[in-house]
Amino acid sequence: MEKESGKALAALPKSGTAELPKKRKFLPPLSHFKMHWQLYLMMLPGLFILAVFSYYPMHGILIAFKQYNPMVGVWQSEWAGNGGFENFIYAFASDGFWDLVANTLILGVLKLVFAFPSSIILALMFNEVRCRWFKKTVQTLSYLPYFISWVVVNAIVYMFLSTDYGLLNNLLELFGADPVQWYAEPQYWRAILTFMTIWKNAGWGTIVFLAALTAISPDLYEAASIDGAGRWKQTLHVSIPGIMSVIGITFVLNVASIVKDDFEMIYALVGENALLQKTTEVLGTWIYKMLNNSTRSWGDATAVGLCQSVLSLLLMIGANWVVKKTGNPSMW
Amino acid sequence: MLKGSKGYKVFTVFNYILLTLFTLMFCLPYLMIVSASFSDELTLIRDGYSLFPRGLSVAAYEYIFTENPLIFSSIWTSVKMTVIGSVLTLIVSGMYAYPLSRSYIRFKKFFNIFMIIPMLFSGGLIPYYLTVTEVFGGILYDSIWAIILPGSFAIWYAILMRNYFLSLPESLEEAAKIDGASDITVLWRIILPLSKPIIATILLYCAVSLWSNWTGALLFIRTPERYPLQFFIQQVMANVNSLYPATSTTLQPSETLKMACVVVSSLPIIIIYPFVQKYFVQGTTLGSVKE
């Protein structure tokens, strides 16, 4: 789509100055650079930042295959045993590693199954509102949590769940139930983390879908209602198919979150609370812990991080393939 | 549409009620934090949190603004980080995006792919940590530049800006080019004045994400005097006693103080948000980008 609009624009100035852009395309390299060197110069800072902070770290992946020794650096460190895969084998066989993997996957799937559709449903609900000031107010307020940092969200969660002063326990007492030690009971935290993800992101996520919904021609709704379709049928047969392409793209972008845990959220809400680890310790928090550990565990942590990166890339490619197969526009 | 039908009416009422409830759910918690921060510490400890302040008191704010030098330094650090970082990100990303939007640039495909790959794949946390702490002789470590500099090329914003520049008709440039204007002059005199909406949007996105950033400080900043505000608040939430000198024995506000810190840290965003909301929203649709 971007490419198409670019082409359309390139074709635009045909009247009057049609010759110019065409001629320039065939400039020999030397005069092209003489004419446009400023453009290439402008890109240097960006190229530099990308090279240093995105591409240069990639050589650190080698740590996954080595016995990392900070004194001699990444390149000089000795290769790990077992054909270089010692770190992987050690990490996969270590105690509780597969629990981490399970926690990561469960939280990821919960996020995809509940948080992703919540934006779509909310957008469809917004779309049914006819009263303009109400719609505007509701939308504005629903975007707000997206701009608040997880640290602040943590304070909100604490306000509700704090054992002695928390609102939820006050409420439970009001109904005669026993207070719950929320910060010591891991079984609730998958739900809590998923709920907070929805709370923070659902409103903001509606924007893309709302933009697609407003693009649906009113004629379609009219035709559907003439055929006797009620609101529900219209939503089902006009609105949802109308935004299917956007749903597809957002799905591709979201599917990698199954393996990519949300470290920033989990660490803000749970922190170092060992009592909740059973359900909230994920690969991201484990890697962070290893980072602060001795450098000897860096090899394992890098190996695990590498698996995570590769898996999320594969998931994205796979999702993109599925979306393409179903005939919807995809990422690439 | 079957506006008059009974089912439709029921549905509409139901929809409005649900949305009202959702909206309350989105903003009430924040109001409760504000009210808690104005509560009296002892009342709060006795009765717990509630919707309205109990026993109005400004003790927590008094403490923040009169006795705690760390909060002031962290606010100042955050302001510096947000302002410098946003402007730098806009400049670096924008300067990469503009050439990519010109039809006559060579190696366009290479530059595009060079920018997209890091979006899909990265080395992971540990190689990144090593890089930031070791390049430039480690001068980034323990400084806000460890957060600002690596983030100054924001791939997603570069794509947004490229698409916006692409949407400006190229004919605008031709007249100036015939008069002998250089690429920089064209950008400065013609393109930038037309790009105010995208510039405002990108600056706001950057500002919000830098203001809310705390994991950067978690990784790279060690000296408490250099903590940005959000990370400082995170520390306070984890252990409120880190605020107090070990020798103090009098009863200090703790619960209300936590909430007051949170209010102070999020207030700038809450206050400017209603005025700039349209720029945030337009960012997702400008330049015909689908998320």
Interface residues (C-beta under 8 A of the other chain):
Chain A: M1 E2 S5 G6 L9 A10 L12 P13 T17 L20 P21 R24 K25 P29 H32 H36 Q38 L39 Y40 M42 M43 P45 G46 L47 I49 L50 V52 F53 S54 Y55 Y56 P57 M58 H59 G60 I61 I63 V74 L122 M125 F126 E128 V129 R130 C131 F134 T137 V138 T140 L141 S142 Y143 L144 P145 F147 I148 S149 W150 V151 V152 N154 A155 I156 Y158 M159 F160 S162 D164 Y165 G166 L167 N169 N170 W199 G203 I207 V208 A211 A212 Y221 E222 S225 G230 R231 W232 Q234 S245 V246 I249 T250 L253 F263 E264 Y267 A268 G271 E272 G284 I287 Y288 M290 L291 W298 A301 T302 G305 L306 Q308 S309 V310 L313 M316
Chain B: M1 L2 S5 G7 Y8 F11 T12 N15 Y16 L18 L19 T20 F22 T23 M25 F26 C27 P29 Y30 M32 I33 A36 L44 I45 D47 G48 Y49 S50 I91 V92 S93 M95 Y96 Y98 P99 S101 R102 S103 Y104 I105 R106 F111 F114 M115 I117 P118 L120 F121 S122 G123 G124 L125 I126 P127 Y128 Y129 L130 T131 V132 V135 L149 P150 S152 F153 A158 N163 L166 S167 P169 E170 S171 E174 K177 I178 S182 D183 I184 V208 W211 S212 N213 W214 T215 L218 L219 Q230 F231 I233 Q234 M237 A238 E255 K258 M259 V262 S265 S266 I269 I270 Y273 P274 Q277 F280 V281 T284 T285 S288 V289 K290 E291
